[in-house]
Amino acid sequence: MELQIVAHAENGFSDKFGIPRQSREESHIETRIVFEKDFRHPDAIRGIEGFSYLWLIWGFNQVEHSEADTTKLTVRPPRLGGNTRVGVFATRSPYRPNHLGLSSVRLLRVEDGDLIVSGADLLDGTPIYDIKPYLSYSDAHEDAENGFAESTKDYGLSVRFLEDLTEILRQDPRPAYQNDDRIYKLEYKNYLVEFQVVNNEVQIEKITRIG
């Protein structure tokens, strides 16, 4: 069977490192689902605004060929330390026979013919092969067990930003006569911090080590 790419994902994740490991409902990171030419028509998504969530069927397009052994029966999930082997069909590993992924995402809005979603665990440019509505009465199972994934479902690191840098930014280092949303640059402790202020909120655009 040949699969047609119906859309692709656009977001800020250009590398596998740092990408969300699973689609998450509480994520604030937006992804734009851009339809390919043959499917970029209002008829293709007519009625989709009535659904809160969608299923995305997509492809692991950046799996290295040297790692893509489609005959592997077991894999080593990172969340189990990378040393425990479990069956490939008991995981969501990208190293699987057909390199297909499945994600449940929240539909935020339809914008210029594209779908804006949150909670996607996709790289920028990920090919999407199908989109289907999520149905709460058939797709959600309250008594579902999570197997070995239960022990790691709430895993997450505590993030602490440099307190002194936070203090500097809170005091607004911009010139007093400037009150716009341009991007400013601040050098501090061998770092170049690029930020802007929108509605009295500091947004960090980029941090680069310079020393």
Secondary structure, DSSP 4 states (H G I P E B T S, - for coil): -PPPP-EEEESS--SSTT--SS--TT---EEEEEEPGGG-SGGGGTTGGG-SEEEEEEE-TT--TTT--TT--EE--GGGTT---EEGGGS--S-STT-EEEEEEEEEEEETTEEEEES----TT-EEEEEEE--HHHH--TT---GGGGGGTT--------HHHHHHHHT--S-TT--S-PPEEEEETTEEEEEEEETTEEEEEEEEE--
